[in-house]
């Protein structure tokens, strides 16, 4: 199991090295978009105003994700600007990977909720995100 996790982490690190620092979450009025790379199209796009009326947990979860996106962006900039301490860089990369994984999972969950808005299991899982 550790081998698989290490392979995944290496692939994610390689992917992150190839991309420039960017915010993963984009707001355009009430539209919430998540994309993990310039090369990958949006993994989630939805209207917050529309879905927030039906599911109260959406607003806190997306606000939390937006804050984490700001943090991952700052971590990325710090990684790019600081190459002196490899251990420090590894720690920053680990935090950034965790945050990106969190945002990607939230985006996936929101897409599922959009398709099945009355699924209580999905709503319950959403509560974990804040």
N, C-alpha and C positions, 0 to 999 in steps of 0.2 A: 504494500500500500504506500509506504514512504517513497518508493521508487516512482510510482505513478504521480504522486503529488509533486515530487521534485521535477519531473519531466514537464508537468503542467506549469509550474512556476517558472522554469527556464523558458518555456515558450511565451509566457506572458511577458517576462522581462525582455525577451528579444523583440516582441511586438511593441512594447513601450519605448524601447530605444529607437525604433524606427519612426515613431510619431513625435511630432512637436507637441509642446505643452498646449493644451486647449481645455476649455470647459466642456464637459460631457452633456450638460443639461442646458437647454436653451428655452427661454420663455419669449413668446411673442404674444403680447396681451394675455389672453387666458390659455393659449396653446402651450403645452408642455411637450418638449421633444428631448429624447435621449439618443445620443449616438456615441459609439466608443471610438470612432476613428473617422478621419476625413475619407478614407477609402471604403468604409462600411456605411450603408445607408441607415437611417434612423431605426432603432430597435423598438422604439415606442413613441407614438404621437397621439395625443388626445387633448380634448378641451376640458380643462380643469373646472370651468364654470358649470358645464353640463353634468359632469360625473360627480362633482363635489356635492351637489344637491341630493344625490341618491346615496352617497357613501361618505359619511362624515370623516372617516379615517384618512381620506385622500389628502386633504390639506396639510395635516401635520406630517404625514409621511413624505410628501413632496418638498415641504419646507426643510425637513431634516436632510433629505437628499441634496437639496440645493446648497446647504451649508457644507455638507461633506464634499460636494463638487468644488466649492471654493477652496477647501483644504487640500484636495488632491491636486488642484492647479498650483497652489503655493508650494506643495511638496515637489511637484515636477520642476518648477522653476529653481528651487533650492538644489535639486539633484543636478540640473544642468549647470548651475553656477558654482557648485562646490565639488571638486574632484580630488581634494587632498586626503580625505579620510574614507577609505573603502568601507569600513565597518559602519560609519555614519550613513553613507550612501545606501548600504544594504538595508539598514533599519528604515530609512525613508522610503525605499522601494517597497519594502514589505507593507508598510502602512498604506502606501498608495495602491498597491494591489488589492488589499482588503477593501479599501473604499470603492475602487472601481468594481469589484465583484459585488459589493453591496448595491451599488447603483444599477448595475446590470440586472441583478436579481429583482430589484424593485421594478424596473422597467418591464421585465418579463411578466411579473405578477400583475402589474397594471394593465398590460395587454390582455391577459387572461380575464381579468375583471371586466374589461370593456366588452369582451365577447359574452360573458355570462355574469351580468351585474347582480343577479340574485343568488349567487353561490356563496353561502355563508362560510364555507371552509376557506375560500380565498379572502374574504373580508377578515376572518380571524387571523389568517397568516399576515395580512397587511398590518395588523396591530403590533406585530413584532418589530416593525420598522421604525417605531418612534417611542 
